[in-house]
Amino acid sequence: MNRPIKKIAIVGPESTGKSTITQQLAKQYNTLWVPEYARYYCAALTEPCNLQDEVNMFHGQLALEDSILAIAEKDLIFCDTTFITVKIWSDEVFGETPQIVLDALPKYNYDLYLLMDIDLPWQEDPLRDFPHKREHFLQVWHKELNTLNAAYVIVSGQGDDRLNNAITAVETFLKNA
């Protein structure tokens, strides 16, 4: 089936509720969601992540998204992050981004980004690295989204308020789409 599917990406710094909100929104709209490939990939690593791992995560995220798009029955999906995360992490940890990622950035569009605010308490997780750099990463996300000229909304709030704020952003987008 060849129809446009709206893609809404849930992005932001670590420990801001991206996975939770993504799943809640998919349930709310009775549609599919794309998990964060890097979470599975990094959980299986036996050595520290390197630049080739970042390239692998880039390819994995796109393949996972393409798989979900191929089976989507609705005209809306939610993405638990995007490969922009690969750029942000590569820049931060390795001081560079693989060229394949840079080349792909302008080619993969999302109709709306929900940028999760850092107003949730930090949750420890073995796959999280920077509890004291959340403000820094929030600013990096703003910069990256602005560079892409992306449509985005900051989602704040605790518990149900956060979900309701995300739903309001999605409803506003859908009404104006």
ChimeraX attribute file (.defattr): number of C-alpha atoms within 10 A of each C-alpha:
attribute: neighborCount
match mode: 1-to-1
recipient: residues
	/A:1	7
	/A:2	5
	/A:3	7
	/A:4	10
	/A:5	15
	/A:6	18
	/A:7	20
	/A:8	25
	/A:9	24
	/A:10	26
	/A:11	27
	/A:12	28
	/A:13	25
	/A:14	21
	/A:15	21
	/A:16	22
	/A:17	25
	/A:18	23
	/A:19	19
	/A:20	12
	/A:21	22
	/A:22	27
	/A:23	18
	/A:24	17
	/A:25	23
	/A:26	17
	/A:27	12
	/A:28	11
	/A:29	14
	/A:30	12
	/A:31	16
	/A:32	22
	/A:33	25
	/A:34	25
	/A:35	20
	/A:36	21
	/A:37	22
	/A:38	22
	/A:39	12
	/A:40	13
	/A:41	16
	/A:42	17
	/A:43	10
	/A:44	9
	/A:45	10
	/A:46	7
	/A:47	7
	/A:48	7
	/A:49	13
	/A:50	12
	/A:51	16
	/A:52	10
	/A:53	17
	/A:54	23
	/A:55	20
	/A:56	15
	/A:57	22
	/A:58	23
	/A:59	16
	/A:60	18
	/A:61	24
	/A:62	16
	/A:63	13
	/A:64	16
	/A:65	22
	/A:66	13
	/A:67	12
	/A:68	18
	/A:69	21
	/A:70	11
	/A:71	10
	/A:72	16
	/A:73	13
	/A:74	15
	/A:75	13
	/A:76	20
	/A:77	25
	/A:78	27
	/A:79	27
	/A:80	24
	/A:81	24
	/A:82	25
	/A:83	22
	/A:84	19
	/A:85	20
	/A:86	23
	/A:87	22
	/A:88	19
	/A:89	16
	/A:90	20
	/A:91	13
	/A:92	13
	/A:93	12
	/A:94	13
	/A:95	10
	/A:96	13
	/A:97	19
	/A:98	17
	/A:99	10
	/A:100	11
	/A:101	18
	/A:102	13
	/A:103	10
	/A:104	13
	/A:105	14
	/A:106	11
	/A:107	8
	/A:108	11
	/A:109	15
	/A:110	17
	/A:111	16
	/A:112	20
	/A:113	26
	/A:114	24
	/A:115	24
	/A:116	26
	/A:117	22
	/A:118	21
	/A:119	15
	/A:120	15
	/A:121	11
	/A:122	16
	/A:123	11
	/A:124	10
	/A:125	9
	/A:126	7
	/A:127	12
	/A:128	13
	/A:129	10
	/A:130	13
	/A:131	14
	/A:132	9
	/A:133	11
	/A:134	19
	/A:135	13
	/A:136	11
	/A:137	19
	/A:138	19
	/A:139	13
	/A:140	16
	/A:141	20
	/A:142	15
	/A:143	12
	/A:144	17
	/A:145	17
	/A:146	12
	/A:147	10
	/A:148	11
	/A:149	10
	/A:150	15
	/A:151	13
	/A:152	21
	/A:153	18
	/A:154	16
	/A:155	24
	/A:156	20
	/A:157	16
	/A:158	13
	/A:159	11
	/A:160	9
	/A:161	12
	/A:162	19
	/A:163	21
	/A:164	17
	/A:165	17
	/A:166	25
	/A:167	18
	/A:168	13
	/A:169	19
	/A:170	19
	/A:171	12
	/A:172	11
	/A:173	16
	/A:174	13
	/A:175	8
	/A:176	7
	/A:177	8
